[in-house]
Amino acid sequence: MNRFSPQTPVEQFEKKLQYFAHRISIITALETGGKLSPSEAFDMMESLWSDLELAGESAFLVIEE
């Protein structure tokens, strides 16, 4: 697939899932290293999770139609 081809909803979700995993690993490293408090880390992860849930719902609603 070339970079100008439109992505399917599942491909878009997979990309967002990779972004989510990457960000979670950064947040956990910052929390472990003492740069973020546990509550700050949790809030950031919760926000990322909400975004991922919405992306998943959108992707899978399109598939089911």
C-alpha positions as CSV (number, residue, x, y, z in Angstrom):
1,M,0.0,0.0,0.0
2,N,1.5,3.4,-0.9
3,R,1.3,6.2,1.5
4,F,-1.4,8.0,-0.5
5,S,-3.9,5.2,-0.4
6,P,-6.8,5.7,2.0
7,Q,-6.6,3.6,5.1
8,T,-9.4,1.2,6.1
9,P,-11.0,1.8,9.5
10,V,-9.2,-1.2,10.9
11,E,-5.8,0.1,9.7
12,Q,-6.6,3.5,11.2
13,F,-7.5,1.8,14.5
14,E,-4.3,-0.2,14.4
15,K,-2.3,2.9,13.9
16,K,-4.0,4.6,16.9
17,L,-3.4,1.4,19.0
18,Q,0.3,1.6,18.2
19,Y,0.3,5.3,19.2
20,F,-1.5,4.4,22.4
21,A,1.0,1.6,23.3
22,H,3.9,4.0,22.6
23,R,2.5,6.8,24.8
24,I,1.7,4.4,27.6
25,S,5.3,3.1,27.6
26,I,6.6,6.7,27.8
27,I,4.1,7.6,30.6
28,T,5.1,4.6,32.7
29,A,8.8,5.3,32.2
30,L,8.2,8.9,33.4
31,E,6.2,7.8,36.4
32,T,8.8,5.1,37.3
33,G,11.5,7.7,37.0
34,G,9.7,10.1,39.3
35,K,9.0,12.7,36.6
36,L,5.2,12.2,36.9
37,S,3.1,11.4,40.0
38,P,1.0,8.3,39.9
39,S,-2.1,10.3,39.7
40,E,-0.8,12.4,36.8
41,A,0.2,9.2,35.0
42,F,-3.2,7.7,35.6
43,D,-5.0,10.7,34.3
44,M,-2.9,10.8,31.1
45,M,-3.5,7.0,30.6
46,E,-7.2,7.4,31.2
47,S,-7.4,10.1,28.6
48,L,-5.5,8.0,26.0
49,W,-7.7,5.1,26.8
50,S,-10.9,7.2,26.2
51,D,-9.5,8.3,22.8
52,L,-8.7,4.7,21.9
53,E,-12.1,3.5,22.9
54,L,-13.8,6.1,20.6
55,A,-11.5,5.2,17.7
56,G,-12.3,1.5,18.2
57,E,-16.0,2.1,18.3
58,S,-15.8,4.2,15.2
59,A,-13.7,1.6,13.3
60,F,-15.9,-1.3,14.3
61,L,-19.2,0.4,13.6
62,V,-18.0,1.0,10.0
63,I,-17.1,-2.7,9.7
64,E,-20.5,-3.9,10.9
65,E,-22.5,-1.7,8.5
